[in-house]
Amino acid sequence: MKISKRMAAVGASPTLAITAKAKAMQAEGIKIVSFGAGEPDFDTPQPVKDACIKAIQDGFTKYTAAGGIPELKKAVCDKLARDNGLEYKPNEVIITCGAKHALYAAITSIIDDGDEVLIPAPYWVTYPEQVTMAGGKPVFIETKEEDGFRLSPKSIEAALTPRTRALILNSPCNPTGAVLEKSDIEAIAAICRARNIVAISDEIYEPMIYDGLKHYSIASLPGMRDITIVINGASKGFSMTGWRIGYAAGPQHVISAMTAQISHSTSNATSFAQKGAVAAYSLHPDVVGKMVRAFDERRKEIVRLLNEVPGVKCLTPGGAFYVFPNMKGAYGVHDGVKIDSSLALTNYLLEKAHVAVVHGEAFGAPGYVRLSYATSIENIREGVKRIKEGLSK
């Protein structure tokens, strides 16, 4: 059976592939220290689970409106007003099966064949694939390590063409942990307004910010609300990755198009999971704050340890729960294996040191690897120790 050209051009997620390979090795009895996971290692807060269980016991197990239940839409509107200074009505919000789903619904609702979408690199692996699946063309904008991987207005200007339709922003960023400052956001907004470029603002890592930095949604700036689609969800902030609850907020006509799209694909997000998310958005801030403080401690430790490994250079990220060290100085021959790329290094570390990381090629950044510190301090110390030992052979 023939596969469509569109899907033949799309690859499987490298991050999920690494995790799957590590789990397969673990099933064979090999102890793997995995830094591959893009999800918090904390449990979902108990009040969220209780609300979901009650919904099931009450029989709330049927279809809902495709765009989500009213109480969850209201909870999202309240969150956006409280945390981001954004005023949206429920008909300007859609509930989706995770933030990834919200992104896909947004991209397919505004992109026509041949439209160009600007994607800062390093980027989350899914962005270019979703643009490709929508018939668009991903256009990558390189960010530099020496600039802290922050997106510069000059680089955006250089990438613009008459076909430019949208720009994907991700702050805090996966994989680099970079956080855009308010001045960055203001400069980017000025370009979007001048060229009528849609800003797709992926804010899923919003709660995970450190060192006194602040999150700024581009939609909150003058003139941006009508050309911005805000993407967020419950997965990272409330440790609800498997619940698959995301949302988008934007102009009503765009949200209507997205709702039509999902009504013919997935239908609604799981009914009782939506009830759990209502409880999540009413939690005391310290529930999330406790998790973020633990991530902060791990962040400092993994950066310190990685920078003690010869040939490794690791910036301190301002947000999310990833580090993205430069590994080029560690290239060479190790234990008889030639390492000349981060892909080769990733395979070596998994096979020889039994440590799972994700290669930079997956994120459009050869020479780097991504490590998630959504794991225990003990695992961080053991994993970096193995990396150090593996690179000394």
C-alpha positions as YAML, in Angstrom:
chain: A
units: angstrom
residues:
- id: 1
  name: MET
  ca: [0.00, 0.00, 0.00]
- id: 2
  name: LYS
  ca: [1.38, 3.39, -0.98]
- id: 3
  name: ILE
  ca: [2.05, 6.02, 1.67]
- id: 4
  name: SER
  ca: [1.13, 9.60, 0.79]
- id: 5
  name: LYS
  ca: [3.97, 11.93, -0.17]
- id: 6
  name: ARG
  ca: [3.05, 14.22, 2.70]
- id: 7
  name: MET
  ca: [3.37, 11.50, 5.35]
- id: 8
  name: ALA
  ca: [6.39, 9.90, 3.70]
- id: 9
  name: ALA
  ca: [8.24, 13.15, 4.41]
- id: 10
  name: VAL
  ca: [7.43, 12.95, 8.13]
- id: 11
  name: GLY
  ca: [9.65, 11.03, 10.54]
- id: 12
  name: ALA
  ca: [8.84, 9.50, 13.92]
- id: 13
  name: SER
  ca: [9.65, 11.48, 17.05]
- id: 14
  name: PRO
  ca: [13.37, 11.01, 17.89]
- id: 15
  name: THR
  ca: [12.73, 11.77, 21.57]
- id: 16
  name: LEU
  ca: [10.15, 9.00, 21.83]
- id: 17
  name: ALA
  ca: [12.44, 6.67, 19.87]
- id: 18
  name: ILE
  ca: [15.30, 7.19, 22.34]
- id: 19
  name: THR
  ca: [12.98, 6.60, 25.29]
- id: 20
  name: ALA
  ca: [11.62, 3.43, 23.69]
- id: 21
  name: LYS
  ca: [15.12, 2.07, 23.02]
- id: 22
  name: ALA
  ca: [16.18, 2.79, 26.59]
- id: 23
  name: LYS
  ca: [13.08, 1.01, 27.93]
- id: 24
  name: ALA
  ca: [13.80, -1.99, 25.71]
- id: 25
  name: MET
  ca: [17.32, -2.22, 27.12]
- id: 26
  name: GLN
  ca: [15.95, -1.93, 30.64]
- id: 27
  name: ALA
  ca: [13.56, -4.80, 29.88]
- id: 28
  name: GLU
  ca: [16.64, -6.88, 29.09]
- id: 29
  name: GLY
  ca: [17.95, -6.18, 32.58]
- id: 30
  name: ILE
  ca: [20.34, -3.34, 31.68]
- id: 31
  name: LYS
  ca: [20.20, -0.45, 34.14]
- id: 32
  name: ILE
  ca: [19.78, 2.72, 32.06]
- id: 33
  name: VAL
  ca: [19.97, 6.24, 33.41]
- id: 34
  name: SER
  ca: [17.56, 8.10, 31.17]
- id: 35
  name: PHE
  ca: [17.68, 11.83, 30.52]
- id: 36
  name: GLY
  ca: [15.33, 11.48, 27.55]
- id: 37
  name: ALA
  ca: [11.93, 12.03, 29.09]
- id: 38
  name: GLY
  ca: [10.08, 15.26, 28.38]
- id: 39
  name: GLU
  ca: [7.75, 14.91, 31.33]
- id: 40
  name: PRO
  ca: [7.90, 15.71, 35.06]
- id: 41
  name: ASP
  ca: [8.73, 12.78, 37.29]
- id: 42
  name: PHE
  ca: [6.29, 13.96, 39.97]
- id: 43
  name: ASP
  ca: [2.86, 12.46, 40.48]
- id: 44
  name: THR
  ca: [-0.27, 14.29, 39.37]
- id: 45
  name: PRO
  ca: [-1.60, 16.29, 42.36]
- id: 46
  name: GLN
  ca: [-4.14, 14.33, 44.40]
- id: 47
  name: PRO
  ca: [-7.02, 16.84, 44.08]
- id: 48
  name: VAL
  ca: [-6.78, 16.47, 40.29]
- id: 49
  name: LYS
  ca: [-6.98, 12.70, 40.52]
- id: 50
  name: ASP
  ca: [-9.86, 12.94, 42.98]
- id: 51
  name: ALA
  ca: [-11.84, 15.19, 40.64]
- id: 52
  name: CYS
  ca: [-11.29, 12.78, 37.76]
- id: 53
  name: ILE
  ca: [-12.32, 9.76, 39.82]
- id: 54
  name: LYS
  ca: [-15.46, 11.55, 41.00]
- id: 55
  name: ALA
  ca: [-16.33, 12.41, 37.41]
- id: 56
  name: ILE
  ca: [-16.04, 8.75, 36.44]
- id: 57
  name: GLN
  ca: [-18.09, 7.64, 39.44]
- id: 58
  name: ASP
  ca: [-20.72, 10.26, 38.57]
- id: 59
  name: GLY
  ca: [-20.95, 8.85, 35.04]
- id: 60
  name: PHE
  ca: [-19.26, 11.76, 33.29]
- id: 61
  name: THR
  ca: [-17.85, 9.42, 30.67]
- id: 62
  name: LYS
  ca: [-19.62, 10.43, 27.47]
- id: 63
  name: TYR
  ca: [-18.87, 12.82, 24.62]
- id: 64
  name: THR
  ca: [-18.57, 16.49, 25.40]
- id: 65
  name: ALA
  ca: [-18.69, 19.45, 23.04]
- id: 66
  name: ALA
  ca: [-15.77, 19.10, 20.61]
- id: 67
  name: GLY
  ca: [-14.11, 22.27, 21.90]
- id: 68
  name: GLY
  ca: [-14.29, 21.36, 25.58]
- id: 69
  name: ILE
  ca: [-16.60, 21.65, 28.58]
- id: 70
  name: PRO
  ca: [-17.71, 25.14, 29.66]
- id: 71
  name: GLU
  ca: [-16.22, 24.97, 33.16]
- id: 72
  name: LEU
  ca: [-12.76, 24.10, 31.83]
- id: 73
  name: LYS
  ca: [-12.92, 26.86, 29.23]
- id: 74
  name: LYS
  ca: [-13.82, 29.29, 32.02]
- id: 75
  name: ALA
  ca: [-10.95, 27.97, 34.16]
- id: 76
  name: VAL
  ca: [-8.55, 28.59, 31.26]
- id: 77
  name: CYS
  ca: [-9.93, 32.11, 30.75]
- id: 78
  name: ASP
  ca: [-9.46, 32.80, 34.46]
- id: 79
  name: LYS
  ca: [-5.88, 31.46, 34.32]
- id: 80
  name: LEU
  ca: [-4.98, 33.62, 31.33]
- id: 81
  name: ALA
  ca: [-6.38, 36.73, 33.01]
- id: 82
  name: ARG
  ca: [-4.71, 35.99, 36.36]
- id: 83
  name: ASP
  ca: [-1.28, 34.89, 35.15]
- id: 84
  name: ASN
  ca: [-0.86, 36.62, 31.80]
- id: 85
  name: GLY
  ca: [-3.10, 39.68, 31.83]
- id: 86
  name: LEU
  ca: [-5.03, 38.27, 28.85]
- id: 87
  name: GLU
  ca: [-8.78, 38.63, 28.48]
- id: 88
  name: TYR
  ca: [-10.46, 35.88, 26.47]
- id: 89
  name: LYS
  ca: [-14.06, 34.72, 26.23]
- id: 90
  name: PRO
  ca: [-14.89, 31.01, 26.32]
- id: 91
  name: ASN
  ca: [-15.65, 31.04, 22.58]
- id: 92
  name: GLU
  ca: [-12.04, 32.16, 22.03]
- id: 93
  name: VAL
  ca: [-10.67, 29.07, 23.80]
- id: 94
  name: ILE
  ca: [-10.50, 25.44, 22.66]
- id: 95
  name: ILE
  ca: [-9.64, 22.40, 24.80]
- id: 96
  name: THR
  ca: [-7.57, 19.80, 22.97]
- id: 97
  name: CYS
  ca: [-5.93, 16.40, 23.45]
- id: 98
  name: GLY
  ca: [-2.69, 17.94, 24.74]
- id: 99
  name: ALA
  ca: [-0.79, 21.05, 23.64]
- id: 100
  name: LYS
  ca: [0.68, 19.10, 20.70]
- id: 101
  name: HIS
  ca: [-2.83, 18.62, 19.39]
- id: 102
  name: ALA
  ca: [-3.59, 22.33, 19.89]
- id: 103
  name: LEU
  ca: [-0.51, 23.19, 17.84]
- id: 104
  name: TYR
  ca: [-1.52, 20.88, 15.02]
- id: 105
  name: ALA
  ca: [-5.07, 22.18, 14.95]
- id: 106
  name: ALA
  ca: [-3.76, 25.76, 14.88]
- id: 107
  name: ILE
  ca: [-1.22, 25.12, 12.11]
- id: 108
  name: THR
  ca: [-3.64, 23.23, 9.90]
- id: 109
  name: SER
  ca: [-6.26, 25.95, 10.40]
- id: 110
  name: ILE
  ca: [-4.10, 28.85, 9.19]
- id: 111
  name: ILE
  ca: [-1.50, 27.35, 6.83]
- id: 112
  name: ASP
  ca: [-2.10, 26.79, 3.10]
- id: 113
  name: ASP
  ca: [0.12, 24.80, 0.76]
- id: 114
  name: GLY
  ca: [3.45, 26.57, 0.32]
- id: 115
  name: ASP
  ca: [3.01, 28.99, 3.22]
- id: 116
  name: GLU
  ca: [6.22, 29.48, 5.18]
- id: 117
  name: VAL
  ca: [6.42, 29.13, 8.93]
- id: 118
  name: LEU
  ca: [9.43, 30.54, 10.75]
- id: 119
  name: ILE
  ca: [10.87, 28.18, 13.37]
- id: 120
  name: PRO
  ca: [13.76, 29.24, 15.62]
- id: 121
  name: ALA
  ca: [16.43, 26.55, 15.92]
- id: 122
  name: PRO
  ca: [17.13, 24.64, 18.09]
- id: 123
  name: TYR
  ca: [13.46, 23.67, 17.98]
- id: 124
  name: TRP
  ca: [11.11, 21.10, 19.41]
- id: 125
  name: VAL
  ca: [11.14, 18.15, 17.04]
- id: 126
  name: THR
  ca: [7.41, 18.30, 16.30]
- id: 127
  name: TYR
  ca: [7.21, 21.85, 14.91]
- id: 128
  name: PRO
  ca: [8.64, 21.24, 11.42]
- id: 129
  name: GLU
  ca: [6.82, 17.93, 11.06]
- id: 130
  name: GLN
  ca: [3.45, 19.51, 11.80]
- id: 131
  name: VAL
  ca: [4.12, 22.32, 9.34]
- id: 132
  name: THR
  ca: [5.05, 19.75, 6.70]
- id: 133
  name: MET
  ca: [1.91, 17.71, 7.40]
- id: 134
  name: ALA
  ca: [-0.15, 20.89, 6.89]
- id: 135
  name: GLY
  ca: [1.46, 21.46, 3.49]
- id: 136
  name: GLY
  ca: [3.55, 24.37, 4.70]
- id: 137
  name: LYS
  ca: [7.28, 24.97, 4.47]
- id: 138
  name: PRO
  ca: [9.38, 25.14, 7.68]
- id: 139
  name: VAL
  ca: [11.94, 27.95, 7.55]
- id: 140
  name: PHE
  ca: [14.56, 27.68, 10.26]
- id: 141
  name: ILE
  ca: [16.13, 30.65, 12.04]
- id: 142
  name: GLU
  ca: [19.38, 29.80, 13.76]
- id: 143
  name: THR
  ca: [19.94, 31.05, 17.29]
- id: 144
  name: LYS
  ca: [23.40, 31.05, 18.79]
- id: 145
  name: GLU
  ca: [24.85, 29.60, 21.95]
- id: 146
  name: GLU
  ca: [26.78, 32.81, 22.63]
- id: 147
  name: ASP
  ca: [23.45, 34.69, 22.67]
- id: 148
  name: GLY
  ca: [21.92, 32.22, 25.08]
- id: 149
  name: PHE
  ca: [19.89, 30.75, 22.18]
- id: 150
  name: ARG
  ca: [17.61, 33.81, 22.26]
- id: 151
  name: LEU
  ca: [15.86, 34.76, 19.04]
- id: 152
  name: SER
  ca: [17.03, 38.05, 17.53]
- id: 153
  name: PRO
  ca: [14.79, 40.42, 15.50]
- id: 154
  name: LYS
  ca: [17.53, 40.79, 12.87]
- id: 155
  name: SER
  ca: [17.51, 37.06, 12.16]
- id: 156
  name: ILE
  ca: [13.73, 37.12, 11.75]
- id: 157
  name: GLU
  ca: [13.94, 39.99, 9.28]
- id: 158
  name: ALA
  ca: [16.51, 38.06, 7.23]
- id: 159
  name: ALA
  ca: [14.19, 35.05, 6.96]
- id: 160
  name: LEU
  ca: [11.07, 36.90, 5.81]
- id: 161
  name: THR
  ca: [9.66, 36.35, 2.32]
- id: 162
  name: PRO
  ca: [6.31, 37.16, 0.69]
- id: 163
  name: ARG
  ca: [5.20, 33.62, 1.67]
- id: 164
  name: THR
  ca: [5.87, 34.05, 5.39]
- id: 165
  name: ARG
  ca: [2.63, 33.30, 7.24]
- id: 166
  name: ALA
  ca: [3.52, 32.49, 10.83]
- id: 167
  name: LEU
  ca: [6.25, 32.39, 13.47]
- id: 168
  name: ILE
  ca: [6.42, 29.74, 16.17]
- id: 169
  name: LEU
  ca: [7.66, 31.00, 19.54]
- id: 170
  name: ASN
  ca: [8.56, 28.72, 22.43]
- id: 171
  name: SER
  ca: [9.60, 30.37, 25.66]
- id: 172
  name: PRO
  ca: [10.79, 28.77, 27.87]
- id: 173
  name: CYS
  ca: [12.27, 26.72, 25.08]
- id: 174
  name: ASN
  ca: [12.49, 23.00, 24.52]
- id: 175
  name: PRO
  ca: [15.33, 21.95, 24.10]
- id: 176
  name: THR
  ca: [17.55, 24.84, 25.24]
- id: 177
  name: GLY
  ca: [15.67, 26.21, 28.25]
- id: 178
  name: ALA
  ca: [16.14, 29.72, 26.85]
- id: 179
  name: VAL
  ca: [13.69, 32.38, 28.09]
- id: 180
  name: LEU
  ca: [12.83, 35.39, 25.95]
- id: 181
  name: GLU
  ca: [12.99, 38.69, 27.85]
- id: 182
  name: LYS
  ca: [10.33, 41.36, 27.51]
- id: 183
  name: SER
  ca: [12.53, 43.43, 25.18]
- id: 184
  name: ASP
  ca: [12.92, 40.38, 22.92]
- id: 185
  name: ILE
  ca: [9.18, 39.81, 22.82]
- id: 186
  name: GLU
  ca: [8.49, 43.49, 22.09]
- id: 187
  name: ALA
  ca: [10.91, 43.52, 19.15]
- id: 188
  name: ILE
  ca: [9.45, 40.31, 17.74]
- id: 189
  name: ALA
  ca: [5.92, 41.67, 18.15]
- id: 190
  name: ALA
  ca: [6.84, 44.79, 16.17]
- id: 191
  name: ILE
  ca: [7.87, 42.62, 13.21]
- id: 192
  name: CYS
  ca: [4.73, 40.49, 13.43]
- id: 193
  name: ARG
  ca: [2.51, 43.58, 13.47]
- id: 194
  name: ALA
  ca: [4.33, 45.24, 10.58]
- id: 195
  name: ARG
  ca: [4.15, 42.13, 8.36]
- id: 196
  name: ASN
  ca: [0.86, 40.67, 9.67]
- id: 197
  name: ILE
  ca: [2.62, 37.48, 10.73]
- id: 198
  name: VAL
  ca: [0.70, 35.13, 13.00]
- id: 199
  name: ALA
  ca: [2.53, 34.37, 16.26]
- id: 200
  name: ILE
  ca: [1.95, 30.80, 17.44]
- id: 201
  name: SER
  ca: [3.11, 31.09, 21.04]
- id: 202
  name: ASP
  ca: [3.85, 27.72, 22.67]
- id: 203
  name: GLU
  ca: [3.87, 28.50, 26.39]
- id: 204
  name: ILE
  ca: [3.67, 24.96, 27.78]
- id: 205
  name: TYR
  ca: [6.79, 25.43, 29.96]
- id: 206
  name: GLU
  ca: [5.53, 28.71, 31.43]
- id: 207
  name: PRO
  ca: [5.64, 27.58, 35.11]
- id: 208
  name: MET
  ca: [9.26, 26.42, 34.93]
- id: 209
  name: ILE
  ca: [11.23, 29.68, 35.11]
- id: 210
  name: TYR
  ca: [14.19, 30.39, 37.39]
- id: 211
  name: ASP
  ca: [16.59, 33.07, 38.61]
- id: 212
  name: GLY
  ca: [13.92, 35.74, 38.89]
- id: 213
  name: LEU
  ca: [13.09, 35.66, 35.17]
- id: 214
  name: LYS
  ca: [9.50, 36.25, 34.08]
- id: 215
  name: HIS
  ca: [7.31, 34.81, 31.39]
- id: 216
  name: TYR
  ca: [5.77, 37.26, 28.93]
- id: 217
  name: SER
  ca: [3.08, 36.18, 26.50]
- id: 218
  name: ILE
  ca: [3.38, 37.97, 23.17]
- id: 219
  name: ALA
  ca: [-0.42, 38.11, 23.04]
- id: 220
  name: SER
  ca: [-0.37, 40.61, 25.93]
- id: 221
  name: LEU
  ca: [1.46, 43.26, 23.89]
- id: 222
  name: PRO
  ca: [-0.40, 46.03, 22.03]
- id: 223
  name: GLY
  ca: [-1.81, 44.94, 18.69]
- id: 224
  name: MET
  ca: [-0.85, 41.27, 19.13]
- id: 225
  name: ARG
  ca: [-3.98, 39.64, 20.51]
- id: 226
  name: ASP
  ca: [-5.66, 39.44, 17.10]
- id: 227
  name: ILE
  ca: [-2.64, 37.85, 15.39]
- id: 228
  name: THR
  ca: [-1.56, 35.45, 18.16]
- id: 229
  name: ILE
  ca: [-2.59, 31.90, 18.99]
- id: 230
  name: VAL
  ca: [-1.58, 31.03, 22.55]
- id: 231
  name: ILE
  ca: [-0.83, 27.34, 23.13]
- id: 232
  name: ASN
  ca: [-0.61, 25.83, 26.60]
- id: 233
  name: GLY
  ca: [-1.87, 22.92, 28.67]
- id: 234
  name: ALA
  ca: [-1.82, 20.93, 31.87]
- id: 235
  name: SER
  ca: [0.88, 18.41, 30.94]
- id: 236
  name: LYS
  ca: [4.05, 20.04, 32.27]
- id: 237
  name: GLY
  ca: [2.87, 22.39, 35.01]
- id: 238
  name: PHE
  ca: [0.61, 19.87, 36.73]
- id: 239
  name: SER
  ca: [2.49, 16.70, 35.77]
- id: 240
  name: MET
  ca: [-0.45, 15.49, 33.66]
- id: 241
  name: THR
  ca: [1.33, 14.37, 30.48]
- id: 242
  name: GLY
  ca: [-0.76, 11.22, 30.05]
- id: 243
  name: TRP
  ca: [-4.05, 13.02, 30.64]
- id: 244
  name: ARG
  ca: [-3.74, 14.81, 27.27]
- id: 245
  name: ILE
  ca: [-5.28, 18.16, 28.13]
- id: 246
  name: GLY
  ca: [-4.11, 21.20, 26.20]
- id: 247
  name: TYR
  ca: [-5.70, 24.39, 25.02]
- id: 248
  name: ALA
  ca: [-5.43, 27.24, 22.57]
- id: 249
  name: ALA
  ca: [-6.67, 30.80, 22.89]
- id: 250
  name: GLY
  ca: [-7.02, 33.14, 19.95]
- id: 251
  name: PRO
  ca: [-9.37, 35.05, 17.67]
- id: 252
  name: GLN
  ca: [-12.84, 33.53, 17.63]
- id: 253
  name: HIS
  ca: [-12.83, 32.72, 13.90]
- id: 254
  name: VAL
  ca: [-9.55, 30.80, 14.26]
- id: 255
  name: ILE
  ca: [-10.82, 28.89, 17.29]
- id: 256
  name: SER
  ca: [-13.97, 28.02, 15.31]
- id: 257
  name: ALA
  ca: [-11.85, 26.62, 12.49]
- id: 258
  name: MET
  ca: [-9.78, 24.60, 14.96]
- id: 259
  name: THR
  ca: [-12.95, 23.28, 16.57]
- id: 260
  name: ALA
  ca: [-14.25, 22.15, 13.18]
- id: 261
  name: GLN
  ca: [-10.93, 20.42, 12.52]
- id: 262
  name: ILE
  ca: [-10.93, 18.40, 15.73]
- id: 263
  name: SER
  ca: [-14.64, 17.62, 15.44]
- id: 264
  name: HIS
  ca: [-13.70, 15.59, 12.36]
- id: 265
  name: SER
  ca: [-10.51, 14.04, 13.80]
- id: 266
  name: THR
  ca: [-10.31, 13.37, 17.53]
- id: 267
  name: SER
  ca: [-13.59, 14.85, 18.78]
- id: 268
  name: ASN
  ca: [-13.37, 16.09, 22.38]
- id: 269
  name: ALA
  ca: [-10.57, 15.67, 24.88]
- id: 270
  name: THR
  ca: [-11.42, 12.90, 27.35]
- id: 271
  name: SER
  ca: [-14.44, 13.97, 29.38]
- id: 272
  name: PHE
  ca: [-13.30, 13.01, 32.87]
- id: 273
  name: ALA
  ca: [-9.74, 14.23, 32.22]
- id: 274
  name: GLN
  ca: [-11.26, 17.65, 31.53]
- id: 275
  name: LYS
  ca: [-12.89, 17.57, 34.97]
- id: 276
  name: GLY
  ca: [-9.50, 16.83, 36.49]
- id: 277
  name: ALA
  ca: [-8.02, 19.80, 34.64]
- id: 278
  name: VAL
  ca: [-10.68, 22.09, 36.12]
- id: 279
  name: ALA
  ca: [-9.38, 21.08, 39.54]
- id: 280
  name: ALA
  ca: [-5.78, 21.61, 38.40]
- id: 281
  name: TYR
  ca: [-6.38, 25.23, 37.44]
- id: 282
  name: SER
  ca: [-7.82, 25.92, 40.88]
- id: 283
  name: LEU
  ca: [-4.82, 24.53, 42.81]
- id: 284
  name: HIS
  ca: [-2.83, 26.75, 45.16]
- id: 285
  name: PRO
  ca: [0.26, 28.07, 43.34]
- id: 286
  name: ASP
  ca: [2.57, 26.39, 45.83]
- id: 287
  name: VAL
  ca: [1.55, 22.97, 44.54]
- id: 288
  name: VAL
  ca: [3.31, 23.79, 41.29]
- id: 289
  name: GLY
  ca: [5.92, 25.91, 43.07]
- id: 290
  name: LYS
  ca: [7.16, 22.94, 45.08]
- id: 291
  name: MET
  ca: [7.86, 21.03, 41.87]
- id: 292
  name: VAL
  ca: [9.57, 24.01, 40.26]
- id: 293
  name: ARG
  ca: [11.84, 24.48, 43.28]
- id: 294
  name: ALA
  ca: [12.92, 20.84, 42.97]
- id: 295
  name: PHE
  ca: [13.64, 21.34, 39.27]
- id: 296
  name: ASP
  ca: [15.70, 24.41, 40.11]
- id: 297
  name: GLU
  ca: [17.89, 22.41, 42.49]
- id: 298
  name: ARG
  ca: [18.41, 19.72, 39.87]
- id: 299
  name: ARG
  ca: [19.12, 22.32, 37.18]
- id: 300
  name: LYS
  ca: [21.97, 23.80, 39.17]
- id: 301
  name: GLU
  ca: [23.42, 20.38, 39.94]
- id: 302
  name: ILE
  ca: [23.34, 19.01, 36.40]
- id: 303
  name: VAL
  ca: [24.89, 22.18, 34.96]
- id: 304
  name: ARG
  ca: [27.67, 22.07, 37.56]
- id: 305
  name: LEU
  ca: [28.41, 18.40, 36.93]
- id: 306
  name: LEU
  ca: [28.33, 18.62, 33.13]
- id: 307
  name: ASN
  ca: [30.73, 21.53, 33.12]
- id: 308
  name: GLU
  ca: [33.19, 19.34, 35.03]
- id: 309
  name: VAL
  ca: [33.26, 16.82, 32.14]
- id: 310
  name: PRO
  ca: [36.23, 17.47, 29.83]
- id: 311
  name: GLY
  ca: [35.11, 18.71, 26.42]
- id: 312
  name: VAL
  ca: [31.58, 19.60, 27.56]
- id: 313
  name: LYS
  ca: [30.24, 23.13, 27.79]
- id: 314
  name: CYS
  ca: [26.81, 23.66, 29.33]
- id: 315
  name: LEU
  ca: [24.94, 26.96, 29.63]
- id: 316
  name: THR
  ca: [22.62, 27.49, 32.58]
- id: 317
  name: PRO
  ca: [19.06, 27.44, 31.21]
- id: 318
  name: GLY
  ca: [16.54, 30.00, 32.41]
- id: 319
  name: GLY
  ca: [13.49, 27.76, 32.16]
- id: 320
  name: ALA
  ca: [11.86, 24.41, 31.29]
- id: 321
  name: PHE
  ca: [13.59, 21.25, 32.60]
- id: 322
  name: TYR
  ca: [16.27, 20.63, 30.00]
- id: 323
  name: VAL
  ca: [19.96, 21.39, 29.54]
- id: 324
  name: PHE
  ca: [21.48, 21.55, 26.08]
- id: 325
  name: PRO
  ca: [25.26, 21.15, 26.39]
- id: 326
  name: ASN
  ca: [27.74, 21.66, 23.58]
- id: 327
  name: MET
  ca: [29.47, 18.29, 23.13]
- id: 328
  name: LYS
  ca: [31.81, 19.10, 20.23]
- id: 329
  name: GLY
  ca: [34.83, 19.22, 22.51]
- id: 330
  name: ALA
  ca: [34.19, 15.58, 23.44]
- id: 331
  name: TYR
  ca: [34.39, 14.27, 19.86]
- id: 332
  name: GLY
  ca: [37.12, 11.78, 19.10]
- id: 333
  name: VAL
  ca: [37.67, 8.05, 19.57]
- id: 334
  name: HIS
  ca: [36.27, 6.60, 22.80]
- id: 335
  name: ASP
  ca: [36.57, 2.93, 23.70]
- id: 336
  name: GLY
  ca: [37.41, 2.22, 20.06]
- id: 337
  name: VAL
  ca: [34.35, 4.05, 18.75]
- id: 338
  name: LYS
  ca: [34.71, 7.11, 16.52]
- id: 339
  name: ILE
  ca: [32.50, 9.98, 17.72]
- id: 340
  name: ASP
  ca: [32.09, 12.74, 15.12]
- id: 341
  name: SER
  ca: [28.47, 13.81, 15.64]
- id: 342
  name: SER
  ca: [26.00, 14.15, 18.46]
- id: 343
  name: LEU
  ca: [24.02, 11.28, 16.93]
- id: 344
  name: ALA
  ca: [27.08, 9.02, 17.16]
- id: 345
  name: LEU
  ca: [27.71, 10.29, 20.68]
- id: 346
  name: THR
  ca: [24.12, 9.54, 21.72]
- id: 347
  name: ASN
  ca: [24.38, 5.97, 20.43]
- id: 348
  name: TYR
  ca: [27.73, 5.52, 22.15]
- id: 349
  name: LEU
  ca: [26.47, 6.78, 25.50]
- id: 350
  name: LEU
  ca: [23.45, 4.50, 25.36]
- id: 351
  name: GLU
  ca: [25.31, 1.38, 24.25]
- id: 352
  name: LYS
  ca: [28.52, 1.82, 26.26]
- id: 353
  name: ALA
  ca: [27.67, 4.06, 29.24]
- id: 354
  name: HIS
  ca: [24.01, 3.07, 29.49]
- id: 355
  name: VAL
  ca: [22.87, 6.69, 29.55]
- id: 356
  name: ALA
  ca: [20.00, 7.94, 27.37]
- id: 357
  name: VAL
  ca: [20.18, 11.49, 25.98]
- id: 358
  name: VAL
  ca: [18.70, 12.98, 22.79]
- id: 359
  name: HIS
  ca: [21.00, 14.02, 19.94]
- id: 360
  name: GLY
  ca: [21.07, 17.62, 18.77]
- id: 361
  name: GLU
  ca: [20.36, 16.70, 15.15]
- id: 362
  name: ALA
  ca: [16.78, 16.00, 16.21]
- id: 363
  name: PHE
  ca: [16.44, 19.66, 17.24]
- id: 364
  name: GLY
  ca: [18.27, 21.16, 14.28]
- id: 365
  name: ALA
  ca: [21.45, 21.63, 16.32]
- id: 366
  name: PRO
  ca: [24.27, 19.17, 15.54]
- id: 367
  name: GLY
  ca: [26.98, 19.11, 18.18]
- id: 368
  name: TYR
  ca: [24.62, 19.35, 21.12]
- id: 369
  name: VAL
  ca: [22.57, 16.88, 23.17]
- id: 370
  name: ARG
  ca: [19.47, 17.39, 25.26]
- id: 371
  name: LEU
  ca: [19.25, 16.07, 28.79]
- id: 372
  name: SER
  ca: [16.07, 16.29, 30.84]
- id: 373
  name: TYR
  ca: [16.57, 16.89, 34.54]
- id: 374
  name: ALA
  ca: [13.05, 15.69, 35.27]
- id: 375
  name: THR
  ca: [14.63, 12.91, 37.28]
- id: 376
  name: SER
  ca: [16.11, 12.51, 40.75]
- id: 377
  name: ILE
  ca: [19.31, 14.16, 41.96]
- id: 378
  name: GLU
  ca: [20.70, 10.66, 42.44]
- id: 379
  name: ASN
  ca: [20.03, 9.76, 38.81]
- id: 380
  name: ILE
  ca: [21.56, 13.03, 37.66]
- id: 381
  name: ARG
  ca: [24.75, 12.37, 39.58]
- id: 382
  name: GLU
  ca: [24.99, 8.74, 38.46]
- id: 383
  name: GLY
  ca: [24.18, 9.59, 34.84]
- id: 384
  name: VAL
  ca: [26.72, 12.39, 34.50]
- id: 385
  name: LYS
  ca: [29.29, 10.21, 36.24]
- id: 386
  name: ARG
  ca: [28.74, 7.54, 33.57]
- id: 387
  name: ILE
  ca: [29.02, 10.15, 30.81]
- id: 388
  name: LYS
  ca: [32.30, 11.38, 32.27]
- id: 389
  name: GLU
  ca: [33.66, 7.86, 32.55]
- id: 390
  name: GLY
  ca: [32.49, 6.95, 29.04]
- id: 391
  name: LEU
  ca: [34.18, 9.97, 27.51]
- id: 392
  name: SER
  ca: [37.44, 9.26, 29.33]
- id: 393
  name: LYS
  ca: [37.93, 5.90, 27.61]
...
